Amino acid sequence: MIPLIFLGQQRTGNIVEYFGKEKVDDIHEGEVVHVFKKGLALSVPTLGGESPTFPVDRVFNMFLMNPKTKVSEGAVFDIDYLGQEMKWRTIEVDSTNSFSDRGLRSSYVYLTHYSSTEKTVLFEASGHSVVSINGYPYEGDHYDFGWNLIPLKLEKGNNTFVLKVGRFPRIRARLLKPKSEVQFTTRDLTVPDLLKEENKEYIAAIRVINATGNWVKQHSIVAKVNKAELSTAVPDIPPYTVYKMPFSIPNSDLGQVDGKVELHLSLQRKNKDIVSKETLFLDVKSKYKHHKRTFVSAIDHSVQYYSVAPNTKKDQKGAALFLSVHGASVEAVNQANAYTQKDWGTLVAPTNRRPFGFAWEDWGRMDAMEVLADSKKLFKPDESKIYLTGHSMGGHGTWYLGATYPDHFAAIAPCAGYPDLLMYRNGRSDRILALTEEERSKYGVSPKMFERLSTEIVPTTVENIVERAGTPTRTLKLIRNYLHHGVYVLHGEKDNVVPTHIAQDMRERLGKFHPDFTYYEYPGGTHWYGNHSVDWDPIFNFFKRRTIPEVKDIKKLEFSTGSPGVSSTSHFITIHQQQIPFKISSFEFSWENSFKIETENVSLIEIDFSQVPGEINAIVLNGTEIPIALKESTFFKDTNGNWSVASRPSRTEKGPHRNGGFKDAFRNNVIFVYGTKGSKLENDWYYNKARFDADTFWYKANGNIELIADTDFSPTDYPNRNVVVYGNKSNNAAWGKLLKNSPVQVANNMLDFDGRNLTGSNWGLYFIVPREDSDVASVGVVTATGIAGMKAAYANHYLVNGSTFPDFLLFDETVLDQGTSGIKSAGFFGNDWSIENGDFEWK
């Protein structure tokens, strides 16, 4: 129920409507056997402001807890906050076979289909964020791209589909009879440009549909270009899933003319029988012109791409490197294409994993840093001439990445950006509150709505812990990190998507302490006013005059971080451990007459004296003078307020390599291991939960996460990889292999929290602990004590940016109906990963 001016602002920001991918309309994967043309819709008014970690979802709560629930036209779901009945109403498709009208905003759509027999189909829908099919959750198609195909077995009789409407007030849904049991789909390819000047193999990815109840094993993808051929083994594909498979493209003679080349793909069994075929047409380009490159991500072994605007001086050594991060809905290719090629450096544009992705936080942050590392290896720039810029959501990415990794960049230039994501989201409500009573009435804000919006919410101690997990993303808490580099702020004078007052506020904040920033409002500029909205000569002139300083020239240095696991180092000083987890930790270094460091919320710090010139015999750390015996990397530890030289910490402790927050489980070539030792309902739910999370990570993160049954999992087969376990000690056979000594133990009807015991089947938990057989890997756990807790744990908001998850979260079955009030405990393990030395709150 946001006023139209704010809906308009939101719609304008969703420029996928204008500049994004074209929606997939053609069907190559089978025959349409049913189009959903009538349904029921339920509008659930919201004022926003809900926790992104546990948003209330009472409709899904009803269908997940009671899959056989039936609704009819006029049925009352509940009473809204205005005292009005929320009723299911009939809706019908338009001429495009889409349900489309403004009334679908904040709505759910209920569809049914009667099947005379059990049969396998592909459910193809778009425009929804999530769907419940016969009581099981499946990933949606938020961005209305038409990408999602869900293989499933229809039940004999009535089948129920409940779709939550996504970004736009329209959805479509239909059922396909698959043309074959196992096949390629070309929806959502990730492919490189082939470059004439490079004789090399390439990496790409294509999705494979398994529309059977059996595992697809020992298959391979054979790729042919011209006369060259290369085979790639395919990981085993679970039943009724779609995997996005990496494959190699052979090196071949591309000639010297730009154009396209045919890539012939075949999916083959072990005996060479061909299961599926596709022909793709890849662009052949010069590496000296705009092009895109692919690489394999360390997060999940998926194939990602980035786009390049090369230096016009061919193969110039020691040139600059510009990292440009795109706005919401913008492809990395279009981001790079907005720039003319420079004669003193190469520009690279990462993807954020998707055009919307993660607002350059979480896995978007990791993607940006992976691309920066890959492009440094490839282009070998001058390490002192690395720069960061971006537009809109990429402007936020610039503010955020620049504050998080300040020593990586000589200068940053946020264009039309907002520094803090949550403040930007909440800004809409703030603008409503700033309206006069007459303006509120004009835009449909009733007195009751205004009262709700203006009511102060006092979080509980448990909710404070949950919120604290998001400290690393609160950019303004890291604002003094901008002292590392020059800052150029570019914003349109009349921007109403990212309102200009946000940039003006940053100008005021920087003006209080920063000696090297430039602010420019483009006269008459809206949010996008042409390519010079990003490709602005004064920005690059500003960049050209700045370099990352050498350590020998650094006499003063400030650095802050919300978590050493996200960002820990500036130049030669590293924060390894915090006193209070996920609160801001910082150091302030100065070297005039003596070598001094002052810290806040730091318990273990490392100084690499080998990088520092001159003789150093002692340092003053928080007022304590400590002699230095050797000029090498040295650790200092705080013990009850007393600082002293310490030994290198054990890798079993928390540190930059593994510091927690539940989201940290979803990296490091992560795999999902689901339980098979429970009842049929338990096994089905945990398998579908793992599949749901994998599908979500594919859609949101262009991901590729492997599913493994607990009985097939051996730790030695997957060394040093993160594992997410789905299930508990009673129903997941991998529990004893990975979690035998975990301080948290979960079984059916039982939870043991380091000696504190809870009983009942209604508890759900998320937590993360170290993997004992690895110095770097973690184990994430999605678990419950029974059916009710298991269904309450359905939501995967830990795969959404802006959500915050500490090391440990305990909740009960009320969490879907009541949101964060259903959280019963939250906290962080200690630096030794113990509960005893941790920080936990209970409700």
N, C-alpha and C positions, 0 to 999 in steps of 0.2 A: 504494500500500500504506500509505496514511495510516490510523491507527487510527480506529475508528468515531466516537469523540467528536469528532475533527477533521473527519471527513466530515459529521457532524451539524451542526457549526458552519458548514461551507461550505454545506451544503444550506439551513440556516436563512437564511444571507445571500442566497441566490438567491431573493429574494422574488417573482421573476417567477412562481413557482409559485402564489403566492397573490394578488398584487396587480397582475400585469403584463397584457400584452395577451392576449386570448383567441386560441387557436390557430385558424388558418384550416383548416376542414375541407371547406367547400363548394367545388366545382370549377365554374367558369364559363368556363374557358379552353379546354375541350375534353372529350374522352371518355377515360375510363380504359381503356387497352388491355392493361395488364399490371400486376399487383401482385407485388412481390418478396416471396415467402412463406418461402423457404428461403435460407440462406446459410451462410457460414463466418465464424467470429469468432476473432480472435487477441488475447489479452490480453498487453500489454507492460508489465510492472510497472515502476514508476518511484518513486524516492524524492523526486522534486522537486529543486530546486536547480540545474536546468539554466539555461543562459543563454537569456533570452528573445529575444536577437538571433539566435542560431543554435542552436536546440534540435535535439537528435539526432532524426532521423526515418528510421530504417533501413527501415521498411516502405515508405514512399513512395519512398525511394531505389531500392528493388528494382523497383517498378512503373513509375517514371518512366524509369529507365535501361533497363529491359527490359519494354516494354509488353505483350508477348505472354506474360509469366509466368503460369503456371497453378498453382493450388494445389488440394489435395484434403483431405478429412477425415483428420485424424491426421498430416498432413504437419508435420514439424518445421521451424520457422522459424529457431530459434537456441536457445542456452542462456542463461538469465537469470543475474543476478548471484548467485543462490543455488545455481546449478548444476543447475537444473531445466529440462527441455525446454519450450519454448514451442511449443505445437501448435495448428493450426487445428482448431476444433471446429464441429460442425453446430449451427445455431440455426434456430428457426422463429418465426413471428409469433404473437401472441396474438389474442384475439377482435376487437381493434381494428386488426388488420393491422399491428401495430407489433412490432418486435424490442425486447423490454423485459425486462431482468433486471439485477440488481446486478453480475453478472459482466461486463457490457459497459463498466464503467468502465475507462478507459485502454485501450480496445480499438479494433481495426479490424474492419470488416465487409466481406467479399468477396462480391460478387453478380455473377451473369452472366445474360445474356439472348441468346438466339439469334434472329437476324432473317433471314428467307428472302431479303430484298432490302434494298437501301439505302432508308431512309425517315427522314423528319423526325418527331421526337417532342419533347415537353417532358418532361424528367426532373424529377419533383417529389419532393423528399426533405426531411426535417427532422430536427433533433436532432444533426447532424454538423457538424464544424468545417470540413472540407474534403473534397473527393472527387476521385479520379483516375478519369477516364473514358477508356478506351482509351489510357492513358498521358499524358493532358493534365490539368492541375490546374484545378479549378473551386471557386468559393466555396461554403461550406456554409450551414447555417441553425443556427448555434450555439445560439440561444436557443429553438429549437423553436417558432417562431412560425408555421411553414408559409408563409413568404413566398416562398421561392426557387423559381423556375421556370427551367430551363436548356434553351433550344432547341438541339438538336443533330441531326446526321445519324447514325443508326445505321449501322454497317458491315454489309455482308452477311456473315453467319456469327456467330461469338461476339463479344459485347461485354462488356467487363469494367468493373465499377464497384467502387472501393475507397473506403469511407467511414471517416473517422476520427471516432469517437464524441465528441460535444461535452460540454456541461455536465451533461447528465442521461443516465442509463444507458438510453436508449431512442432508437430511430430508426425511421423508416418510409421507404419508397421505392416509387415507382410511375411508370409511363410513361403519358403522355397523348397522344392524337392531337389536335393543335391544331384548334380550330374554324375558324380562318382563318389565313392566312399572316402577316398583320400585324393586331395587335389590342391593345386596352387590357387591362390587368389592374388590378383595384381593390385587389389586395394591396399594402399599404403606401402609402396615400395620405398626402400632407401638404396639409392644407387649413386655412384660417382660419375663425374665426367671423365672420359678417357682422354689422356693427354698425349699429343703427338710426340713431344720431345722426351717422354719418359718410357723406357722399356721396363715394364714392371707388371706384376699381378695386382689386381684390385680386389677390394672386399665390398660386398653388397648384402642386402637382406630381402627376402620375400616371405610372405606368410603361407603356411601349409595348413589346410583344414583336415582334421581327422573326425569324420562324421560317423564313427563306429564306436561300439562299446569296448573295443580292444585297443591295446597299445600298438602303435606302429613302430616297428623295430627294424634296425639294420637297413635303413634306406640311405640314399645319397642323392645329392643334387649335382648333376653334370652340366657344366656351362661350356658352350662353344661360341667362339668368336672367330670368324673366318675359318681357318683350318686348325686353330688351336683349341684344345679341350682340357678341362680340369674338373676333377671330381672332389666334392666335399662331403664328408660323412655327416649325417643328420642325427642329432640326439633323439632318443626315444620320445615319441609323442603320446601323451596320455589320451584316454578316451574322451570323446566329445570336447575337444579343445582346438584352438588355433594357435600355432606357434609361429613367431617371426624368426625365420632361419637365416643365419649368416651363411654366405657361400663365397667362394673365390672365383674371380674372373681371370681367365688366362691372359698371359702376355701374348700379344699378336701384332702383326704389321698393320698399323693404322693409316699408313700413307701420310701425306703432308697437307691434306685439304680438310678444312672444317666441314662438319656434316654429322651424319648419324651412322651407327653401325648396328647390325643385328646381333643380339645376344640370344642364343637358343638355349633354353633351360629344359631339362627333363628330370623328373623325380623317379628314381629307379630303386627297385628292390635289390637284395643281395645277389639274386640270380640274373640281374641286368634287365628284368622285365620293366617296361616303362609304365608308371602309374599315372603321371600327369605331365603335360607339356605346356610351355609358354614361350612366346617370342617377345623380347623387349627391344626397344630402340634407344640406344644410349648416345648421348652427344659426344662428339669428338671435337676437342678444342685445343687451343694452345695454352700451355702453362703460363704464358706471358700475358694472357687476357683473363677477364673474369671467368672463374670456374669454381666447381665444388669438389671437395675431397672427402673421403670417408676414412674412419678409423674404428678400431675396436675399443669400446669403453671398458675400463677396469671395474666399473660399478656392477655390471651384470653380463659382460661379454656380448653386449648388443653392438650393432653397427650404427654409428652416428655419422653425421656429415657436418662440415662447415664450409662456408663460402669464402672466396678469396678475390680481392682486388689487388693484383700483383704490382710490385714496384715497376715503373717504366724503365728503370735502368736494370737491364737483364742481369740476374745473378749477382747483383751488387753485394759485396761483403760488408758486414757491419752497418747495414741500414737500420732504419727504425721499424717497429712493429706496432700496429694500431689494432686493438681489440675493440670491436664495435658490437654492442649487444642490442638486439631488436626489440620492437614494441609488441604489444599483445596482438596476436593473429598474423604477424608479419613473418614470412619465411626468411631464413638466413640468406637465401639466394637474393631475395629482393632487397634485403638490408645492404649487402655488399654492392649490389647493382646501383644503389642510390649514390655511390661515391665514384667520382672520377679517379683514375689511377694516379698515384703520387710519384714524384721523381726522387723521393728520399726515404720511402718505406713501403711496406706491404700491409694491407688491411685485411684482417680475418674476422668473419662473423660466425660465431657459434650458434647453435639452435635453441639453447635452453631446453633441449630435449623435444620440445614441441613449439609450434607457433604461440600457444598460450603458456603451456608448460608450468613453471613454478615461480614466475616473476623473478627469476635469477636467484632465488633462494633454494635451499635444500639441494635437490639433484640438478637444478638449473645452475646453481653455484658451482657444483662439481663439474658440470659439463663445460662451463666457461674456463675453468682452470685446466681441465684436460685438453681443451683446444689450445689454450695458451701454451701449455707444455709441448704439445705435438707440433705446433707451428714454430716454436723456437727451435726444435730439433731440425725441422725441415728448412727453414729460411735463415737460420743462424744470424739473428739480428745482433746489433750492439745491445748488450744486456742493460745498458744505462738508458736506452732510448725505447722504452716500452710505455705505451699510452692507452688510455681507456676512455671510451665514449659510448653513447647510446641515446635512444629516443623513446619517450613515453615510458612504457614499462621498462624499456632499456635504459631510460634516464634513471629510473629507480635502481636498475641493476648497476648502473655506474656509481650512484651514491653508495649503494650497499657493498659492492665488490671493492670499491675504492677505500671504504672504511674498514672492511674485513681483512684485506690483504694490502695494506698501505705501502709496504716496501717493494711491491711488485711493479709499481707504476711511477713514472716521473711526473705525470700530470693527468688529470681526469677532466672530462667535459660532459656533464649531464645536460641533455637537451629535453625540454618539456617533461622533466622528471619530477617524481615525488620521492623524498628520502625514506620515509617509513611506510611500509605497506599497510599496517593496521591503522595508522593514523589517517591514511588516504581513504581506506574503506569507511572508517568511522566519520570521515569528513562530511559525508552526505547527511548523516543524522545531525551533525553539528550545524550544517547550513540550514536545516529545517528549524532547529532550535533558535537560530539567529533571526528568523523571519518575524515580522510583526504579526499581531493577531489577524489583521486584515489580510495580509499576504498568506498566512496559513489557511484562512478560510477560502481564499481564491484558489489555492492549489489542493484543496480537499483534505487538509489536515484538521480533523475534528478536535475539539477540546480533550476528548478522552485519549485520542492518539497522542496529542501533545503531552498530556499528563504521563502517559506510559513512557514516551521518549525522554522526558525530563526527570523521571524518577531515578534517583541515584542508586546504583547497585553496589552493595558492599560485599566483596568476595569473601568466601570462607578461607581459613588457613589452608585447606586442601586445594581450593581453586587457586590460591596464590602460588602454591608449589607448581601446579600445572602451568600457570602463566609464566613462571620463572624459567621454564624449559625453553621459552621463546626468546630469552635474552640475546642470544647471538644474532637474531634478526632485527633487533631494535636499533636501527642505524644511528639514531640521534644520541644514543648512549655511548657511541663510539666516535662522536663528532671530532674530538681532538686528534684522531688518527689522520685527519685531512692535513695536518701540519706536515706530513711526510711529502706532500706534493703540491704543485700548483693546481688551482681549480678554476675552470671557466664555466660559468652558468649561462646557458642560452635558453630563452623562453619566449613564446609568442605573447605579444601585448594583450591579445584578446582570446587567449586559450580558455575554453570553458570545459574541456575534458580533464585536463590537469590544471585547475585554476591557477592563474598567474600569481595569486597571493601566496601560493606554496613556495614558489621560487623567491618571492620577495621576503618571505619569512627566513629562508636559508641565507639570503643576502644579509639580513640583520644578524643572524646567529654567527655567520662567518666573520662579519665585521667587528665582532667583539674580541676576536683573538687571532684571526688568520692574516698573515702579512702578504699573502701572494694569491689573490683571487681576482677574477674579472667577472662582472655581471653585465649581461646585455639582454634587453627586451627588444625583440624584433618588431618594429612599428607596424601595427595592424595585423600582426601575425596571429593566426588561429593555432590549432593544435598541430596541423601539418600544412605548410605553406610552400611545398615544393622540396626538391632534393636538398636545397640549402638549409632545410630544417635540421639536417645532420651534417651535410658536406659544406661546412661553413669555413671559408678561408681563414678568418681570424682565429678559429680554434686551432687549426694546424700551424699557423704562425706562432701561436701561444705555445703549442707543443714543442716546436722546433727550438725554442729558447730554454728548454728545461731538460735536465737529465737526472737520473737517480744518482745520488751522491755516493762516492766511495767511502768505505768505512773510515778511512784515515781522516776524512774531512768532517765526520760527524762528531760534534761536540755536545749536542743536546738531542734528546730523543724521547718522545712519549709514545706509548702504545697501550691499547686497551683491547680486551677480548671478553666475550661472554662465555666461551668454552674453549679450552686448549684443543679439543677435538675438532673444532671448526677452524680456528686461527690461533696460532701460538707464538709466532716468531716475527720479530722485526730486526732485520739485519743480523746482528751477532748475539742477540739476547732472546731466549725462549722461556716462556712461562709453561711449566710442565704440569703443575697441580695447583688447585684452588683450595682455599680454606673453606669457603661456602660455595658449593657447586652451582654453576650457572647464574652466579651474580657477576657483575663486572669485575674483572681483575685487570690490574694495570701496573706499569712501571714507568718511572720518570728517571732518565739517565742524564747526567751532566759530567763533563770532564773539563775542568778549568785548572784549578790548583790540585784537585784530587779527583779520583774516579769514584763518583757517587751514584747510587741507585736508591730510589724510594719506591716502595711497592704498596699496593692495596689489594687485599684478598688474594694473596699469593702464598703458597706454602712450600713450593719447590721451583727454583729458577736456575737456568743454565746460562753461563756466559762463555762464549767462545773467544778466549783471549788470543788465540792464534791468528785471528783476523785483525786484531788491534795493533797498530804500530807503536813502537817505543817500549820502554821498560815499565812494567807494572809490578810493584812489590806488595801492594795492598789495595783494598777497596773499602769504601764506607757504604754499608748496606743497612738501610733504615737506622742510621746513627751508630751502627756497630762497625768498628774497624776490624777487617779480617785480612790477615797476611795471605799472600799468594805465592805458593812455592814454585809452580811451573806455569809457563805460558801456554796453556792448553785449555781445552773445553772443560769447564769446572762447574759442578753443581753446588747450590747453596740451599739449605733446608731450614725452615722455621720450626723450632721445637718449643712450644709453649712460650712464644715471644722471643726466643733466643736464636739468632742466626749463626750458622756455622757451615764450613765446607762439608759436603756430603758425598757419598759414593753414588755412582750412576744407579738410578732406580731400576728395580726389577721390571721387566716387560709385563709381568703379571699384574702390576698396578695400573691405575688410570694414568693416562698421559696423552700427548698429541696423537699417538698411534691408535688409541682406543679409549674413548672418554665417556661414552654413553650418551644418554638420551635415546629413547626407544627407536627413533627413526634411523639411528646410526647402524641398526642391523641390516638395513636395506642398501648395502653396498658391498664392495670387496668380493665381486663375482658371486653374489649371494645365490643360494638355492633354497627351495621350499620343500620341507619334508613333512608329509601328512600321515596321520595315524590310520591304521587299518585293523587294530586289535580290539575295537569296541563293538557295540551293537551296530546293526545296519544303519540306524538313524545317525549315530555318532560318526561312523565311517563316511557316510554320504555327506554329512555336514562339513566335516573337516576337509575332505577332498574338495568339496565345492568352495569352501572358504579359501583354500590355497589357490584354487583355480581362479576364483574371483579376484584375489589380490594380484595374481600374475597378469590377468587380463587388464586390470586397472593400471598396472605398471606399464603394460604395453601401450595402452591408449594415452595415458598422461605423460609417459616418459620414453616413448618409442623403445620400450624395454624388451628384454628377452630373458625371462627367469625360468629355470628348469624346475619341474615338479618331480619329486621322487617319493615313492612309497617308503614308509619306515622300514619295511622288511628288506628293501633293496639298498638301504643306506649303510655304507661302511665309512667311518671317518677317514680311513687311509686312502679311500678312493677320491676324496674331496679335501685334500690338505689345504690348510690356511685360507679356507673360504668361509664367509659368513653363512650361517644356517638359520632359517626361521622354522621353528617347530610348531606344527599345528596339532594340538591334542594335549593329553596329560599323561601322567605316569601309568594310568590304567589302560590307555588305549593307543599310545604311540610307543612302538618298540624302540625308537631311537632315543627316548628319554634317558634311559640308563647309560647310553653311550656318550651323551652330551651334557646331561644335567644331573648326574648322580650326586654331585657335591654342591649343587646350587643351594644358596641360602633360602630359596623359595621352592617348596615342593607342592605339587598339585596332583590330586587323584580324584576319582569320582567321589563326590560328597565330602571332600576333605581338602583343606588348605593349611599348610604349615609354613608360617612366616617366622623362621628362626625361633621356633618354639611356641609362637602364638598360633593357636589352632582355631579354625573356623569350619563349621560344618554346613551342609546343605548343597543343593544342586543349582543354586542361583547365582554363583559367583563367576565373574569373568575377569581375566587378567591379561595385561600386556607387560612384559618386562624383558630386560636385556642383561646378559652376564657374559663374561669372557668365555671363549672356547678354550678349555683347559689344555688341549693338545696343540695350541697355537699361540704364538707371541703377538699376533695381530688380529686374529679373527674373533668375531662375537657370535653369540647365539641369541636370537630374538625368539620370544615365546608368545604365541597366541593360544590361550588356553582357557579352560573353564572347569568347574566342578560338576557340571551336569548340563542337561538339555537347555534349561532356561538361561543359564549363564552363557552357554555356547551360542545361542541365538542372539543374546544381547551383545556378543562380541562380533556380530556380523560386520559392523561398519568398518571401513578401512580409511578413516580420515587421517591416519598417520601417513597416507600417501598423497596428502593435499598440502600445498604450501599455506602458510599462515596458521596451521594447527600446531599445537605444542604438546609434546609428550616427554615427561621425565623418564628416569630409568624404570620406574615401577608405577603401574596404575591398577587399582582394584576397584571393581564396580559391580553392581548387581543388575537384575533384570529390569529395573526401573529406568535405566539410563536412556533408552530410546524414547520413553514417554516423558521423562523429566529432565533430560540433559545432564548438566554437570552436577546437579544435586544427587544423581545416582552414583557419583564417585565416592567411594568409602575410604580410600587411602591413596596417597601419591607420595613419591619421594625419589631420592637419589642415594645410591650406594656410596660408601666412603671411598677414599682413594685406594684402599686395599680391596674394594668391591665387597665389603662386608656390610651387613645391616647395622651392626653395633656402632660403626663409625660413620654411618650415613645420616641422612636428613630426611625424615619421614613425618608426615602428618596423617592423622586419622580423624574421620568424622564421627 
